């Protein structure tokens, strides 16, 4: 009886360790893909984004910082 419980606990521990490793690997892959996608989106945005020039005397909205 005790041997069966010990084997079952070992199986559970092995499963948990394997599952944790698989999840950590999946997280690393997802994080790497996310970072790559962020960089590519930033490059696309930076290509298309254009700054606005302000003329002297032009009215602008100023945010109240207080």
N, C-alpha and C positions, 0 to 999 in steps of 0.2 A: 504494500500500500504506500509506504513512504517513498519507495523507489519510483513508483508511478507518479507521485506528486512532484518529486524532484525532476523527473524527466519532463513533465508537463510544464513546470516552471522554467526549465531550460529552454523548451520550445517557445514559450511565450517571450522569454528574454531575447532569444535569437530573432523572433519575428519582430519584436519592437525595435531592436537594433537595426535590422534590415530595413524596416519601414521608415525609420528615422533617416537612414542613409539615403534612401530613395527620395524622400521628401526634401532633404537638404539639397540633393542634386537637382531636383526639379526647381527648387527655389533659385538656385544659382543660375540655371539656364534661363528661367523667366526673368530674373533680374538683369542678366546680360542682354537679353533681347529687348527689354524695356530701355536700358541705357542706350543701346544702338539705335532704337527707334527715336528716342529723344534727340539724339545727335542729328539724325537725318532730318527730322522735322525742324530742328533749329536751323540747319543749313538751308532748307527750303524757305523758311520764314525770312531769314536774313537776306536771301537773294531777292525776295519780292518786296520787303519792307522798305519804305522810303520815308525819310524824315521830312517834316514840314518846316519851311523857313518862316520866320516871323519878320514882318516889316516894322520899321520904326513907327510908333503911334498905333499899332494894331492892338485891339483890345483882347485880353486873354483872361481866362478864368484862373484865379489863384485860390488854392485850397487853404482854409484856415487851420493852422497847425496847433492852435491852443484849445 
